[in-house]
Amino acid sequence: MSKDGLLSLPYEGILMREETPWAGKKVARKAVMQKVIHPYIGHKADTCGGRAIITGTRIEVSLIAWHYKEGRTVDEILQSYPHLTPAQVHDALSYYFDHQAEIEEEIRLSQDHDYWMKQYPPTRARG
């Protein structure tokens, strides 16, 4: 309890001070914003276009998220990628949920044929 008689509690969001009776005490809520660390996720400009990948691999977080959205369990994903550990897959999913809009856009673009045709136009066959 602080000297002004307010109890400080962790609260995610903007800094706010609320004087509300709580068990006979006044409550102060303070913002606690923590940066989430994803130890198995990295970005390298020269790997996969700088998209989020599982460190030490070329497996994109969006690929793991796509499998998850298709209804696959972590164990099923690990069967497809036996070189990954459960911690890597769980961290990829955690990153996906923390950056959902970004990863959803990557999934959308990965399935957009017109987008890829613009990125890599077909070449004429030599003949």
C-alpha positions in Angstrom: 0.0 0.0 0.0 1.4 3.4 -0.9 1.6 6.3 1.6 -1.6 7.9 0.2 -3.6 4.8 1.2 -4.0 3.4 -2.3 -3.2 -0.2 -3.1 -1.2 -0.7 -6.3 -2.2 -3.6 -8.5 -0.8 -4.6 -11.9 -3.1 -3.6 -14.8 -2.5 -4.1 -18.5 -3.4 -1.0 -20.4 -3.0 2.7 -20.0 -1.8 4.3 -16.8 -4.9 5.0 -14.7 -5.6 5.9 -11.2 -8.9 4.7 -9.9 -10.2 5.4 -6.5 -12.7 2.6 -6.0 -13.5 0.9 -2.7 -12.1 -2.5 -2.5 -12.4 -4.4 0.7 -12.4 -1.0 2.5 -9.3 0.1 0.6 -8.8 2.6 -2.2 -7.2 1.0 -5.3 -4.7 2.5 -7.7 -4.2 0.6 -10.9 -1.0 1.1 -12.7 -0.1 0.0 -16.2 2.4 -2.8 -16.5 3.5 -3.2 -20.1 6.1 -6.0 -20.6 7.8 -6.8 -23.8 7.2 -10.5 -24.6 10.4 -12.3 -25.6 10.2 -15.0 -28.1 13.6 -16.9 -27.8 13.0 -19.2 -30.8 11.8 -16.5 -33.3 13.9 -14.2 -35.3 14.0 -11.9 -38.4 16.8 -11.8 -40.9 16.6 -9.5 -43.9 18.3 -12.1 -46.1 16.2 -15.0 -45.0 12.5 -15.4 -46.1 12.3 -11.8 -46.9 12.7 -10.7 -43.3 9.5 -12.4 -42.2 9.4 -14.0 -38.7 11.1 -17.4 -38.7 12.0 -20.1 -36.2 15.6 -19.3 -35.5 18.1 -21.6 -37.1 15.6 -22.7 -39.7 13.8 -21.3 -42.7 10.4 -22.3 -41.3 8.2 -19.2 -41.2 5.9 -18.5 -38.2 3.1 -18.0 -40.8 3.6 -21.7 -41.9 3.2 -23.0 -38.4 0.2 -20.7 -37.8 -1.4 -21.9 -41.1 -1.1 -25.5 -40.0 -2.6 -24.6 -36.6 -5.5 -22.7 -38.2 -6.1 -25.8 -40.4 -6.7 -27.7 -37.2 -3.4 -29.5 -36.7 -2.2 -30.0 -33.2 1.4 -29.2 -32.0 2.2 -33.0 -32.2 0.9 -33.2 -35.8 3.0 -30.2 -36.7 6.0 -31.8 -35.1 5.4 -35.0 -37.2 5.6 -32.8 -40.3 8.7 -31.0 -39.1 10.6 -33.5 -36.9 13.7 -31.3 -36.7 11.7 -28.8 -34.6 11.2 -29.0 -30.9 7.8 -28.6 -29.1 9.2 -25.3 -27.6 9.9 -23.9 -31.0 6.4 -24.7 -32.3 4.8 -23.3 -29.1 6.9 -20.1 -29.4 5.9 -19.7 -33.0 2.2 -20.0 -32.0 2.8 -17.5 -29.2 4.4 -15.1 -31.6 1.5 -15.6 -34.0 -1.0 -14.7 -31.3 1.1 -11.6 -30.2 1.4 -10.4 -33.9 -1.8 -11.8 -35.4 -2.5 -9.1 -37.9 1.0 -9.3 -39.4 1.0 -13.1 -39.6 -2.5 -13.2 -41.0 -1.4 -10.9 -43.8 1.6 -13.1 -44.5 -0.7 -16.1 -44.7 -3.1 -14.2 -47.0 -0.3 -13.1 -49.3 1.3 -16.6 -49.4 -2.0 -17.9 -51.0 -2.4 -14.9 -53.4 -1.5 -16.2 -56.9 -1.6 -12.7 -58.5 0.8 -11.3 -55.8 3.4 -14.0 -56.5 3.1 -13.6 -60.3 3.9 -9.9 -59.8 6.8 -10.8 -57.5 8.2 -13.5 -59.8 6.9 -13.1 -63.3 7.3 -16.1 -65.6 10.2 -16.2 -67.9 10.1 -17.3 -71.5 11.4 -20.7 -72.2 14.6 -20.9 -74.2 14.2 -22.8 -77.3 
